[in-house]
């Protein structure tokens, strides 16, 4: 028997170094790592020691004999990966992180990290765990709450995935890390002021803006970005007051990545099931009154090229009272897709998600149940309506091989109209620039070289300026992918510091002076203790209702809570 990795896998590879027989793949050093859906355990080599299960931050690893229901399939999913990628190992993992020793100096290495999501937290943890010598890290976020998309982006019914914040709390508890929450860089402090107080600044601000469809009617009421909907049901303060029309029986999600499946799943889930999660109260109340019974998910390419991962697709089939509907005709593959699926380079994950779609296509839907309809090879051409969304016009696509060898979709003259009152576009996230920091509008990222920010005009490195996460590489990978990304950035930062390539803070600009400046510019700054008060209050409210937490979704209410705590400690 063996241990098995399942759907919540976050890819941060905490399990890899603890495995005594090196049987978990891909490792962060493997070429497949950045594009993998999840990690896998070789059942032949596994010695059933359970070390990986203990190390997993999101409780995704189980003994094979404990797997039940849809999770039982992960035993074969893990094994199939190694049929394609045979394990080559000498039994000794070689992925240890080398420690960096700093020379003795008059002041500590001071690093500011802008953002508090996964990439930011992994970078902070790397600096504080793998460096011998004095290091001080200052972390900034414009919200009074940390953890970025783990708090505001991960679906509420994926509580296991959110458990990764337990790792981040370990770093946050260290005195060398100081939080400055409710502080916005570019508003309360400038990039130049950060540089004057630190040897280096890492920008890990994520990618929260949505991409637009660019079709007529996109701005009609009832047409929204899926990013807004996700932030709304997760209780992000900027989106808590939004209204979504759930009075119709059908919604359409344009795009078929994992976020699209999250949105579809939330729209048709039983509100009583969601009531046991940390979904925002306002969203739970709205979903209780929702009349939506069908969500159509539209992808511009075929099932072989679909952007969702097989674990997320497989999870749809386990939804209570919900059918997943696929028209068998949508699974008739063109020659390009057949070659991609059957060729020697075909990945097991690609084969699997096509296989799962075929299984769904054989099921007979029950008209009394809610449904998620997966559509392929279609693109929106217009959103129709007078004063609000009434329908979505789509055109059917065909695939062709582009000059660069990739498969792309192009419109045909076959069109169709789908009646709906709600359209959610889920075609990707993109970053936003920070004042004073280079930004590439075309890619929505900060231009860089291995995490070192560059001047786009000259191509020269900007001493002391770094980037990590989605704002560095674009919206790719999952939570754990940010660990390798952040480590690359920190590695470059430390190399530059040891080489004397970084300037230092002004002599009179240490931690105490920074705190004074922050408090002067933003008197309502929230430190880590302040966030803990918010966290404690949310968890207490959650316990009263049998939930992980009940989120506070109003910034003023958060700040009032922190002020009450401050007053009580005087």
ChimeraX attribute file (.defattr): number of C-alpha atoms within 10 A of each C-alpha:
attribute: neighborCount
match mode: 1-to-1
recipient: residues
	/A:1	12
	/A:2	18
	/A:3	26
	/A:4	32
	/A:5	25
	/A:6	24
	/A:7	23
	/A:8	19
	/A:9	24
	/A:10	26
	/A:11	29
	/A:12	23
	/A:13	25
	/A:14	17
	/A:15	22
	/A:16	27
	/A:17	20
	/A:18	17
	/A:19	22
	/A:20	15
	/A:21	17
	/A:22	24
	/A:23	25
	/A:24	26
	/A:25	24
	/A:26	23
	/A:27	23
	/A:28	18
	/A:29	12
	/A:30	9
	/A:31	10
	/A:32	12
	/A:33	19
	/A:34	21
	/A:35	12
	/A:36	18
	/A:37	21
	/A:38	26
	/A:39	23
	/A:40	27
	/A:41	28
	/A:42	23
	/A:43	21
	/A:44	12
	/A:45	15
	/A:46	19
	/A:47	15
	/A:48	15
	/A:49	14
	/A:50	17
	/A:51	16
	/A:52	26
	/A:53	22
	/A:54	14
	/A:55	17
	/A:56	21
	/A:57	26
	/A:58	22
	/A:59	20
	/A:60	17
	/A:61	25
	/A:62	19
	/A:63	16
	/A:64	19
	/A:65	12
	/A:66	10
	/A:67	17
	/A:68	10
	/A:69	7
	/A:70	13
	/A:71	20
	/A:72	15
	/A:73	15
	/A:74	19
	/A:75	24
	/A:76	11
	/A:77	21
	/A:78	23
	/A:79	18
	/A:80	19
	/A:81	20
	/A:82	20
	/A:83	11
	/A:84	13
	/A:85	13
	/A:86	12
	/A:87	18
	/A:88	9
	/A:89	12
	/A:90	10
	/A:91	12
	/A:92	12
	/A:93	17
	/A:94	13
	/A:95	12
	/A:96	8
	/A:97	10
	/A:98	9
	/A:99	12
	/A:100	16
	/A:101	13
	/A:102	16
	/A:103	11
	/A:104	9
	/A:105	9
	/A:106	7
	/A:107	13
	/A:108	19
	/A:109	20
	/A:110	21
	/A:111	25
	/A:112	24
	/A:113	26
	/A:114	27
	/A:115	27
	/A:116	30
	/A:117	24
	/A:118	29
	/A:119	34
	/A:120	30
	/A:121	28
	/A:122	26
	/A:123	29
	/A:124	28
	/A:125	24
	/A:126	19
	/A:127	27
	/A:128	21
	/A:129	12
	/A:130	13
	/A:131	16
	/A:132	13
	/A:133	14
	/A:134	17
	/A:135	16
	/A:136	21
	/A:137	26
	/A:138	21
	/A:139	25
	/A:140	28
	/A:141	25
	/A:142	19
	/A:143	21
	/A:144	26
	/A:145	25
	/A:146	26
	/A:147	22
	/A:148	23
	/A:149	20
	/A:150	21
	/A:151	20
	/A:152	22
	/A:153	23
	/A:154	20
	/A:155	24
	/A:156	25
	/A:157	19
	/A:158	15
	/A:159	17
	/A:160	17
	/A:161	21
	/A:162	22
	/A:163	15
	/A:164	21
	/A:165	18
	/A:166	12
	/A:167	14
	/A:168	20
	/A:169	14
	/A:170	11
	/A:171	20
	/A:172	19
	/A:173	12
	/A:174	13
	/A:175	10
	/A:176	17
	/A:177	20
	/A:178	19
	/A:179	23
	/A:180	26
	/A:181	24
	/A:182	22
	/A:183	25
	/A:184	19
	/A:185	19
	/A:186	15
	/A:187	13
	/A:188	15
	/A:189	15
	/A:190	16
	/A:191	17
	/A:192	12
	/A:193	15
	/A:194	21
	/A:195	21
	/A:196	19
	/A:197	22
	/A:198	26
	/A:199	23
	/A:200	27
	/A:201	24
	/A:202	27
	/A:203	26
	/A:204	28
	/A:205	27
	/A:206	29
	/A:207	22
	/A:208	20
	/A:209	15
	/A:210	18
	/A:211	17
	/A:212	14
	/A:213	18
	/A:214	11
	/A:215	12
	/A:216	12
	/A:217	19
	/A:218	22
	/A:219	13
	/A:220	18
	/A:221	19
	/A:222	22
	/A:223	22
	/A:224	20
	/A:225	22
	/A:226	25
	/A:227	24
	/A:228	23
	/A:229	22
	/A:230	22
	/A:231	23
	/A:232	25
	/A:233	26
	/A:234	27
	/A:235	26
	/A:236	25
	/A:237	19
	/A:238	14
	/A:239	18
	/A:240	21
	/A:241	13
	/A:242	13
	/A:243	14
	/A:244	19
	/A:245	18
	/A:246	19
	/A:247	14
	/A:248	16
	/A:249	16
	/A:250	21
	/A:251	27
	/A:252	25
	/A:253	25
	/A:254	25
	/A:255	28
	/A:256	28
	/A:257	20
	/A:258	18
	/A:259	23
	/A:260	26
	/A:261	24
	/A:262	22
	/A:263	21
	/A:264	24
	/A:265	20
	/A:266	19
	/A:267	22
	/A:268	24
	/A:269	20
	/A:270	17
	/A:271	18
	/A:272	11
	/A:273	10
	/A:274	19
	/A:275	20
	/A:276	17
	/A:277	20
	/A:278	25
	/A:279	24
	/A:280	23
	/A:281	18
	/A:282	17
	/A:283	20
	/A:284	19
	/A:285	12
	/A:286	17
	/A:287	22
	/A:288	14
	/A:289	11
	/A:290	18
	/A:291	16
	/A:292	21
	/A:293	19
	/A:294	23
	/A:295	26
	/A:296	20
	/A:297	24
	/A:298	25
	/A:299	27
	/A:300	28
	/A:301	25
	/A:302	23
	/A:303	27
	/A:304	22
	/A:305	20
	/A:306	21
	/A:307	18
	/A:308	19
	/A:309	20
	/A:310	24
	/A:311	22
	/A:312	18
	/A:313	20
	/A:314	19
	/A:315	14
	/A:316	18
	/A:317	18
	/A:318	14
	/A:319	16
	/A:320	13
	/A:321	14
	/A:322	22
	/A:323	24
	/A:324	23
	/A:325	21
	/A:326	22
	/A:327	16
	/A:328	13
	/A:329	9
	/A:330	16
	/A:331	18
	/A:332	12
	/A:333	14
	/A:334	12
	/A:335	11
	/A:336	13
	/A:337	19
	/A:338	12
	/A:339	13
	/A:340	17
	/A:341	20
	/A:342	11
	/A:343	10
	/A:344	9
	/A:345	10
	/A:346	13
	/A:347	17
	/A:348	19
	/A:349	19
	/A:350	18
	/A:351	16
	/A:352	20
	/A:353	22
	/A:354	21
	/A:355	16
	/A:356	16
	/A:357	23
	/A:358	17
	/A:359	15
	/A:360	22
	/A:361	19
	/A:362	12
	/A:363	12
	/A:364	11
	/A:365	16
	/A:366	11
	/A:367	8
	/A:368	10
	/A:369	13
	/A:370	23
	/A:371	25
	/A:372	25
	/A:373	18
	/A:374	22
	/A:375	22
	/A:376	24
	/A:377	22
	/A:378	26
	/A:379	24
	/A:380	24
	/A:381	21
	/A:382	18
	/A:383	25
	/A:384	21
	/A:385	16
	/A:386	9
	/A:387	10
	/A:388	17
	/A:389	22
	/A:390	20
	/A:391	19
	/A:392	25
	/A:393	17
	/A:394	21
	/A:395	20
	/A:396	20
	/A:397	22
	/A:398	17
	/A:399	19
	/A:400	16
	/A:401	11
	/A:402	10
	/A:403	7
	/A:404	6
	/A:405	8
	/A:406	9
	/A:407	16
	/A:408	14
	/A:409	18
	/A:410	15
	/A:411	18
	/A:412	12
	/A:413	8
	/A:414	10
	/A:415	15
	/A:416	14
	/A:417	15
	/A:418	16
	/A:419	17
	/A:420	23
	/A:421	25
	/A:422	28
	/A:423	27
	/A:424	23
	/A:425	27
	/A:426	29
	/A:427	23
	/A:428	22
	/A:429	20
	/A:430	20
	/A:431	24
	/A:432	17
	/A:433	17
	/A:434	18
	/A:435	13
	/A:436	11
	/A:437	19
	/A:438	19
	/A:439	22
	/A:440	13
	/A:441	13
	/A:442	7
	/A:443	14
	/A:444	22
	/A:445	24
	/A:446	31
	/A:447	25
	/A:448	23
	/A:449	16
	/A:450	17
	/A:451	26
	/A:452	25
	/A:453	27
	/A:454	21
	/A:455	15
	/A:456	14
	/A:457	7
	/A:458	7
	/A:459	12
	/A:460	13
	/A:461	16
	/A:462	15
	/A:463	19
	/A:464	21
	/A:465	23
	/A:466	28
	/A:467	32
	/A:468	36
	/A:469	32
	/A:470	25
	/A:471	25
	/A:472	30
	/A:473	22
	/A:474	19
	/A:475	18
	/A:476	14
	/A:477	19
	/A:478	18
	/A:479	21
	/A:480	21
	/A:481	22
	/A:482	27
	/A:483	25
	/A:484	22
	/A:485	23
	/A:486	27
	/A:487	21
	/A:488	17
	/A:489	23
	/A:490	24
	/A:491	18
	/A:492	16
	/A:493	26
	/A:494	20
	/A:495	13
	/A:496	16
	/A:497	19
	/A:498	14
	/A:499	9
	/A:500	10
	/A:501	14
	/A:502	19
	/A:503	14
	/A:504	20
	/A:505	20
	/A:506	12
	/A:507	9
	/A:508	11
	/A:509	17
	/A:510	17
	/A:511	16
	/A:512	9
	/A:513	12
	/A:514	18
	/A:515	16
	/A:516	12
	/A:517	16
	/A:518	16
	/A:519	16
	/A:520	12
	/A:521	14
	/A:522	18
	/A:523	12
	/A:524	18
	/A:525	24
	/A:526	25
	/A:527	18
	/A:528	20
	/A:529	14
	/A:530	23
	/A:531	20
	/A:532	14
	/A:533	18
	/A:534	23
	/A:535	17
	/A:536	13
	/A:537	17
	/A:538	18
	/A:539	19
	/A:540	16
	/A:541	16
	/A:542	18
	/A:543	12
	/A:544	11
	/A:545	13
	/A:546	14
	/A:547	18
	/A:548	20
	/A:549	22
	/A:550	23
	/A:551	23
	/A:552	21
	/A:553	20
	/A:554	16
	/A:555	16
	/A:556	12
	/A:557	12
	/A:558	21
	/A:559	19
	/A:560	13
	/A:561	16
	/A:562	23
	/A:563	16
	/A:564	11
	/A:565	15
	/A:566	13
	/A:567	8
	/A:568	8
	/A:569	7
	/A:570	5
